[in-house]
């Protein structure tokens, strides 16, 4: 029997300073999946890493690997950090709780910005990457497929995705709290990914005086500039762009800060000491925390944006209730499917074993009754079959009605294996004669 295990942390369990230590930027996620598969070849693995969460999903045998402590050790070794620096912030889930959690995540009900649309794509990307690397299988494949279906239904069938529903759009809202007008402002957007595009879309609607787009790839910067009526500027001249900017939004995939306190402090005279507003929505962070300690420099990061969205849940109460109802239905459907998948082989072995025992005992009896006719023999065979079916009816019904992925169901399965001598590799008949004799003696 396969068991599910999840180990992770998110914006609710860990501050930004902890999350950025264990995030998987660039190709690190794929390398980590490969490394986990190499270390635990019998397990199925998927790794979800976003700006607000890092989660490792594993499916393995009941007493198999990895275990939670092995996952923690893996994270520490992969990132070259002390496990004590992040382990207090981890959450661990198993079996039914893993299913419910993943469905909730894919439906954006566990996001910092409730109803944000990027998470569904991020879950799909994590699953596709693991599947393409051969890391998923008989349990994680249907689990992620059903979770993606649940997320898609929530976003299409409820109003949870209406309004400001991304970190990028909330970042723009945050800027609007600081500035009354943008017609005289220079906005600098650093980065060329999906988050940068969302930021640019929102800022373009505010019609700033200049919209500068800076990316390591000049082609990508030019593409975004054309789309959002901005100006592509070279990444090599980042200091010049910072000097010109009133508002900076950074969302690159860099593994180290691209804007340092020393750099900004050295530019303050050229900026004429005017205020500059920086929003860092990257993970790991693009801007050193010390930048915010400089006079007239205002720095906000992902965790600061939570103040803007603190009322989101209450504002969308009806949509949240509708979304949770969909998730509950989808989770129940998956669990019912999985129970049937787990119980099918056990029920089949149970039925075959005891029909075989009954048939052998009937044959032994008939050998002692040479004068019995074909009609009587058929009646006895039918009687034997019906008795076995009636004896098995209650345990099979109990199995099918048991709830949970590996709670009471696994207990019943394990008990049946032991009590009825059900060998997964055979039909359990090798001890049939001895058991039959014991039954006769009794």
C-alpha positions in Angstrom: 0.0 0.0 0.0 1.3 3.4 -0.9 1.3 6.3 1.6 1.4 10.0 0.9 3.7 12.4 2.7 4.1 16.2 2.4 6.7 18.3 4.0 6.7 22.1 3.4 6.5 25.7 4.5 4.7 28.7 3.3 3.9 32.4 3.9 1.8 31.4 6.9 4.4 29.2 8.6 7.7 30.9 7.8 8.8 34.5 7.3 10.4 35.6 4.1 13.9 35.3 5.5 13.4 31.6 6.1 11.5 30.9 2.8 14.2 32.3 0.6 16.8 30.0 2.2 15.0 26.9 0.9 13.4 28.1 -2.4 14.4 26.4 -5.6 15.3 29.1 -8.2 16.0 28.4 -11.9 16.8 24.8 -12.6 17.3 24.0 -8.9 13.8 22.4 -8.7 14.5 19.9 -11.4 17.9 19.1 -10.0 16.3 18.5 -6.6 13.7 16.2 -8.1 16.5 14.2 -9.8 18.5 14.0 -6.6 15.5 12.9 -4.5 14.7 10.2 -7.1 18.3 9.0 -7.0 18.3 8.8 -3.2 14.8 7.3 -3.0 14.3 5.3 -6.2 11.2 3.5 -5.0 9.3 6.7 -4.2 7.2 9.0 -6.4 8.3 12.7 -5.9 7.0 16.2 -6.9 8.4 19.5 -5.7 6.4 22.7 -5.7 8.4 25.9 -5.2 6.9 29.4 -5.5 7.5 32.8 -4.0 5.2 31.8 -1.0 5.8 28.1 -0.5 8.2 25.1 -0.9 6.5 21.7 -0.7 7.8 18.2 -1.3 5.2 15.6 -2.1 6.1 11.9 -1.9 4.3 8.6 -2.4 6.0 5.5 -1.0 5.2 2.2 0.6 3.8 2.0 4.1 7.2 1.6 5.7 9.2 3.1 2.8 11.3 6.1 2.3 11.6 9.1 2.3 10.5 9.9 5.8 10.0 13.4 7.2 13.4 13.5 8.8 15.1 12.4 5.5 13.3 15.2 3.7 14.5 17.7 6.2 18.1 16.4 5.8 17.8 16.6 2.1 16.7 20.2 2.1 19.5 21.2 4.5 22.1 19.4 2.4 20.8 20.6 -1.0 20.8 24.3 0.1 23.9 24.0 2.3 22.2 25.3 5.4 21.6 24.2 9.0 18.3 22.3 9.3 17.6 24.1 12.6 17.3 27.4 10.6 14.1 26.2 8.9 12.8 23.0 10.5 10.7 24.8 13.2 8.7 26.4 10.4 7.9 23.2 8.5 4.5 21.5 8.4 4.1 17.8 7.8 0.9 16.1 6.4 0.1 12.5 5.5 -2.5 10.7 3.4 -5.9 12.4 3.4 -4.5 15.6 4.7 -2.1 15.7 1.8 -4.9 15.3 -0.7 -7.0 18.0 1.0 -4.0 20.4 1.2 -3.0 20.0 -2.5 -6.5 20.5 -3.7 -6.8 23.6 -1.5 -3.5 25.0 -2.8 -4.4 24.4 -6.5 -7.7 26.2 -5.8 -5.8 29.3 -4.5 -7.5 28.9 -1.1 -4.1 28.6 0.7 -2.5 31.6 -1.1 -1.4 34.8 0.4 -3.6 36.6 -2.2 -6.9 34.7 -2.1 -8.0 33.7 -5.6 -4.7 34.5 -7.3 -4.5 32.8 -10.6 -0.8 32.0 -10.9 -0.8 29.1 -8.4 -2.8 26.8 -10.6 -0.2 27.2 -13.4 2.6 26.8 -10.8 1.1 23.5 -9.6 0.7 22.3 -13.2 4.3 23.3 -13.9 5.6 21.4 -10.8 3.6 18.3 -11.8 4.7 18.4 -15.5 8.3 18.8 -14.5 8.2 15.8 -12.1 6.2 13.7 -14.6 8.6 14.4 -17.5 11.5 13.4 -15.2 9.8 10.0 -14.5 9.3 11.0 -10.8 5.5 10.5 -10.6 3.5 7.3 -11.0 0.4 5.4 -10.0 -0.5 7.7 -7.1 0.9 11.2 -7.7 -0.3 11.2 -11.3 -4.0 11.0 -10.5 -3.5 13.1 -7.4 -2.1 16.1 -9.2 -4.5 15.6 -12.2 -7.5 15.7 -9.9 -6.1 18.7 -7.9 -5.6 20.6 -11.2 -9.2 19.8 -12.2 -10.4 21.0 -8.8 -8.5 24.3 -9.1 -9.8 24.9 -12.6 -13.4 24.3 -11.5 -13.0 26.7 -8.6 -11.6 29.5 -10.7 -14.2 29.0 -13.4 -17.3 28.3 -11.3 -16.9 30.9 -8.5 -16.1 34.6 -8.1 -13.0 34.0 -6.1 -10.7 35.2 -8.9 -12.4 38.5 -9.3 -10.6 41.8 -8.6 -7.0 42.1 -7.5 -5.9 38.5 -7.3 -2.1 38.4 -7.7 0.9 39.5 -5.8 1.8 41.7 -8.8 -1.5 43.5 -8.8 -1.4 43.9 -5.0 2.1 45.5 -5.4 0.5 48.1 -7.7 -2.2 48.7 -5.2 0.5 49.3 -2.6 2.1 51.9 -4.8 -1.2 53.6 -5.2 -1.4 54.0 -1.4 1.9 56.0 -1.6 1.4 58.2 -4.6 -1.7 60.2 -5.6 -0.6 60.6 -9.2 1.7 58.6 -11.6 1.7 61.1 -14.5 5.0 62.5 -13.3 6.6 59.3 -12.1 9.2 57.0 -13.6 8.5 53.3 -13.0 11.3 50.7 -13.4 10.3 47.1 -13.7 13.1 44.6 -13.4 12.5 41.0 -14.6 10.9 39.4 -17.6 8.8 36.5 -16.3 5.1 36.1 -15.7 5.2 38.2 -12.5 6.9 41.0 -14.4 4.3 40.9 -17.1 1.5 41.2 -14.6 3.2 44.1 -12.9 3.6 45.9 -16.2 0.1 45.3 -17.2 -1.2 47.0 -14.0 1.3 49.9 -14.1 0.6 50.6 -17.8 -3.0 51.3 -16.9 -1.8 54.0 -14.5 -0.1 55.9 -17.4 3.2 56.8 -15.7 5.5 59.4 -17.3 8.0 56.7 -18.2 7.8 52.9 -17.9 11.3 51.4 -18.0 11.7 47.7 -18.6 15.0 46.1 -17.6 15.9 42.5 -18.1 19.0 40.5 -18.7 17.6 39.4 -22.1 17.3 42.5 -24.3 14.9 40.6 -26.6 12.6 39.9 -23.7 12.7 43.5 -22.5 12.0 44.8 -26.0 9.0 42.4 -26.3 7.5 43.6 -23.0 8.2 47.2 -23.9 6.2 46.8 -27.2 3.4 45.1 -25.4 3.0 47.7 -22.6 4.1 50.9 -24.3 7.3 51.1 -22.3 11.0 51.6 -22.9 13.4 48.7 -22.9 16.7 49.6 -21.1 19.9 47.5 -20.7 20.4 45.6 -17.5 24.1 46.5 -17.5 23.1 50.1 -16.7 20.9 49.2 -13.7 22.4 51.9 -11.5 21.5 54.6 -14.0 17.9 53.3 -14.2 17.7 53.3 -10.4 18.8 56.9 -10.3 16.0 57.9 -12.7 13.2 55.8 -11.0 10.6 56.9 -8.5 9.1 53.4 -8.2 11.0 50.1 -8.7 9.4 46.7 -8.8 11.8 43.8 -9.0 10.8 40.2 -9.7 13.8 38.4 -11.2 14.9 34.8 -10.6 18.4 35.8 -9.4 19.8 33.7 -6.6 21.5 36.7 -5.0 20.3 40.3 -4.5 20.7 42.5 -7.6 20.2 45.8 -5.6 22.4 46.3 -2.6 22.4 48.8 0.2 25.9 50.0 -0.8 24.8 50.6 -4.3 21.6 52.6 -3.4 23.5 54.6 -0.8 26.0 55.6 -3.5 23.3 56.8 -5.8 21.4 59.0 -3.3 23.2 62.2 -4.3 22.5 61.6 -8.0 18.9 61.0 -7.0 18.9 64.4 -5.2 17.9 62.5 -2.1 14.3 62.4 -3.3 12.1 59.5 -2.1 12.2 56.2 -3.9 9.7 53.4 -3.5 10.9 49.7 -4.0 8.7 46.7 -4.1 10.6 43.4 -4.1 8.3 40.5 -5.0 11.1 38.1 -5.8 12.1 35.0 -3.9 15.0 34.9 -3.1 14.9 38.6 -2.6 16.3 40.9 -5.3 16.8 43.8 -2.8 19.0 43.6 0.3 17.0 44.4 3.4 19.5 47.1 4.4 18.2 49.2 1.4 15.1 50.0 3.5 17.2 51.5 6.2 18.4 54.3 4.0 16.7 57.7 4.5 13.8 58.4 2.2 14.1 54.9 0.7 11.0 52.8 1.2 11.3 49.1 0.7 8.5 46.6 0.7 8.7 42.8 0.2 6.2 40.0 -0.3 5.4 39.7 3.4 4.6 43.4 3.6 2.0 43.0 0.9 -0.1 40.9 3.3 -1.3 44.1 4.9 -3.0 45.0 1.7 -4.8 41.7 1.4 -5.7 41.1 5.1 -9.3 41.7 4.4 -9.6 39.7 1.2 -11.1 36.6 2.9 -14.0 38.5 4.5 -14.7 40.4 1.3 -15.0 37.2 -0.7 -16.8 35.1 2.0 -19.5 33.7 -0.3 -17.0 32.9 -3.1 -14.7 31.2 -0.5 -17.6 29.0 0.8 -18.5 28.0 -2.8 -14.9 27.2 -3.5 -14.4 25.1 -0.4 -17.6 23.2 -1.3 -16.1 22.3 -4.7 -12.8 21.3 -3.1 -14.5 19.1 -0.5 -16.5 17.3 -3.3 -13.4 16.8 -5.4 -11.4 15.5 -2.4 -14.2 13.1 -1.5 -14.3 11.9 -5.1 -10.6 11.2 -5.2 -10.6 9.4 -1.8 -13.4 7.2 -2.9 -11.5 6.3 -6.1 -8.4 5.6 -4.2 -10.2 3.4 -1.6 -11.6 1.4 -4.5 -8.1 1.1 -6.0 -6.6 0.0 -2.8 -9.3 -2.4 -1.8 -9.8 -4.1 -5.2 -6.8 -6.4 -5.1 -7.5 -7.3 -1.4 -11.1 -8.1 -2.1 -10.1 -10.2 -5.1 -7.6 -12.2 -3.1 -10.0 -12.7 -0.2 -12.7 -14.0 -2.6 -10.4 -16.2 -4.6 -8.8 -17.7 -1.5 -12.0 -18.7 0.2 -13.9 -19.9 -2.8 -10.8 -22.1 -3.5 -10.9 -23.4 0.1 -14.6 -24.2 -0.2 -14.1 -25.9 -3.6 -11.3 -28.1 -2.3 -13.4 -29.1 0.8 -16.4 -29.8 -1.4 -14.2 -32.0 -3.7 -12.9 -33.9 -0.7 -16.5 -34.6 0.5 -17.7 -35.6 -3.0 -14.9 -38.1 -3.3 -16.4 -39.9 -0.3 -19.9 -39.9 -2.1 -19.3 -41.8 -5.4 -23.0 -42.3 -6.0 -24.1 -38.7 -6.0 -25.7 -37.5 -9.2 -24.8 -34.5 -11.4 -27.9 -32.6 -10.3 -27.1 -33.0 -6.6 -23.5 -32.2 -7.2 -24.5 -28.9 -8.9 -26.7 -28.0 -6.0 -23.9 -28.6 -3.5 -21.5 -26.4 -5.6 -24.1 -23.6 -5.7 -24.7 -24.0 -2.0 -20.9 -23.8 -1.3 -20.6 -20.7 -3.4 -23.5 -18.9 -1.7 -22.2 -19.8 1.8 -18.8 -18.3 1.0 -20.4 -15.2 -0.5 -22.5 -14.7 2.6 -19.6 -15.2 4.9 -17.5 -12.6 3.0 -20.3 -10.1 2.6 -19.8 -8.3 5.9 -16.0 -7.8 5.8 -16.2 -6.7 2.1 -19.0 -4.3 2.9 -17.0 -2.9 5.8 -14.0 -2.3 3.6 -16.1 -0.5 1.0 -17.7 1.8 3.6 -14.5 2.6 5.5 -13.5 6.2 5.3 -10.1 7.9 4.8 -7.2 7.2 2.5 -5.1 5.2 4.9 -6.9 5.6 8.2 -9.5 3.0 9.0 -9.2 1.5 5.5 -5.5 0.6 6.0 -6.3 -0.9 9.4 -9.0 -3.1 7.9 -6.7 -4.1 5.0 -3.9 -5.0 7.3 -6.2 -6.9 9.6 -7.7 -8.9 6.7 -4.2 -9.8 5.5 -3.2 -11.2 8.8 -6.5 -12.8 9.8 -7.3 -14.4 6.5 -3.7 -15.3 5.5 -3.9 -13.3 2.3 -0.6 -13.5 0.5 -0.2 -10.7 -2.1 2.0 -13.0 -4.2 -0.3 -15.9 -4.3 -3.8 -17.1 -3.6 -3.1 -18.2 0.0 -3.9 -21.7 -0.7 -0.6 -23.3 0.4 -1.9 -23.7 3.9 -5.5 -24.7 2.9 -5.4 -28.3 3.9 -4.1 -27.7 7.4 -6.6 -25.0 8.0 -9.4 -27.2 6.7 -8.4 -30.0 9.0 -8.3 -27.6 12.0 -11.7 -26.5 11.1 -13.0 -30.1 11.0 -11.4 -30.9 14.3 -13.0 -27.8 15.8 
